[in-house]
Amino acid sequence: MNINLILYILVAIFVLSGIAVFIWSLVDTIRVRSSADYSEIREEKIRAAKERFKNRKGND
């Protein structure tokens, strides 16, 4: 078998695996970022609810 063909196949496998790793890390970054945003929004809602409850309790 021709050595150039083997090298082309190995390079193609290396390039495809590099592209796959890049896409995987990009998706993971987006997922973590959206998770952090969701967590921050949730904490703000909880803080606002506690503040409303404290204000309501003080007015009674």
KAQUI-V113932 format. One line per field, one symbol per residue. ss: DSSP state (@ for helix, = for strand, . for the rest). phi: phi as a letter, one per 40 degrees, with the letter a starting at -180 (. if undefined). burial: + if it has 24 or more other ideal C-beta (glycine too) atoms within 12 Angstrom, else -. Layout:
ss->???
phi->???
burial->???
//
This chain:
ss->..@@@@@@@@@@@@@@@@@@@@@@@@@@@@@@@@@@@@@@@@@@@@@@@@@@@@@@@@@.
phi->.ccccccccccccccccccccccccccccccccccccccccccccccccccccccccccc
burial->------------------------------------------------------------
//
